[in-house]
Amino acid sequence: MFRGHASTLAQFRHALATNRLASTFLFVGLSGIGKRSFALRLAQGLLCERRPDEALDPCGECPSCRQVLAGSHPDVQIVAKPADKAFIPVELLIGDKEHRMREGLCYSISLKPYSGRRKIAIIDDADYFNKEGANCLLKTLEEPPPKSILILIGTSEQRQLPTIRSRCQIVRFSPLAETEVAEILVERGICSDANAARQAARMSGGSVERAAQWCDESLVEFRGALLGILSQREFDHGEVAKLVSQFVESAGKESAAKRARLRLVVSLAEEFYREAMVQFVVSHSRPHAPRKEIVSRSETTTMSADPQLADALKTALRWLPGDDSATACLDLCLDAYAHIDANANQATLIDWWLDELANAARQGRVAV
């Protein structure tokens, strides 16, 4: 089932029916909304032994369908960023130094299909190309081998180099509906309670990945504490850094898990400052609206869906200087993501980030 992306499925079916299917695609959209699942189901549909290509309705039972899901189909290669790497290694694309262009995805997709139908390559985590890795793909993108399809999966076309972006047909995926997210949580056993699944879905923004996080009570508790801190004009940096560090360390011993947890922490702050900026922008429709009205608007727009965030905004909007302060804090969150991906020292990064956030929130600019 191509859950939640019926219009995208219809576009692919039309392209197949009119013999206008492209060779290279860039799937973009939020994490956890089914882009990778769609790519796999697309591969199944194109290689299914029992149903025609143009139907894109794989049986799920034939050897080919089973091999695609198992990751063992000879005509399907999937590449993703290793958990312990900051970028997709070029070796996965063109082989190591001793086997350049005799191994890797670019070599594999250049071979004739084993089944005689198509070769399909899927690159997950395409946001994590470095310049060398992106350049390795250019020839394949410029001159796609016959009967081949290359799918890159990322979150935004802006995260791709122009040379990559211009050579791909961009397919934008919308967030899933809350009901679909809740159903998936229950179906996959991520959340056994239907009511809890619906609550997590409301907090998910249409992402199953994010919804799964909200099934963790420790995250809900931490988020409440963090939002309460960020809503205050002054806070004890040392205590907050300790709180954040403990939460990050609780992710486990693996550095990749800790980086993912720290990204999650930053995303919670990003969400807070983004919503604060929205409230200030909305208030500009009435330039002379009093501060009390801005606070009131924050309650009415977010309380029903997210009372935890609404309470924090209600407090913060009483003292935040304006949307420039929220924008500065958002920029700091984006900088923090970059430092996390670059494997910056965790303790140093947390201290820097919290200190800069506090200064930017109060002053409306990033401290130098």
Buried (B, 14 or more C-beta within 10 A) or exposed (E): EBBBBEEBBEEBBEBBEEEEBEBBBBBBBBBBBBBBBBBBBBBBBBBBEEBEBBEBBBBBEBEBBBBBBEEEBEBBBBBBBBEEBBBBBBBBBBBEEEEBEEBBBBBBBBEEBEBEBBBBBBBBBBBBBBEEBBBBBBEBBEEBBEBBBBBBBBBEBEBBBEBBBEBBEBBEBEBBEBEBBBBBBBEEEBBEEEEBBBBBBBBBBBBBEBBBBBBEEEBBEBBBEBBBBBBBEEBEBEEBBEBBBEBBEEBEEEEBBBBBBBBBBBBBBBBBBBBBBBBBEBBEEEEEBEEEEBBBBBBEBBBEEBEBBBBBBBBBBEBBBEBBBBBBBBBBBEBBBEBBBEEBEBEEBBBBBBBBBBBBBBEBBBEE
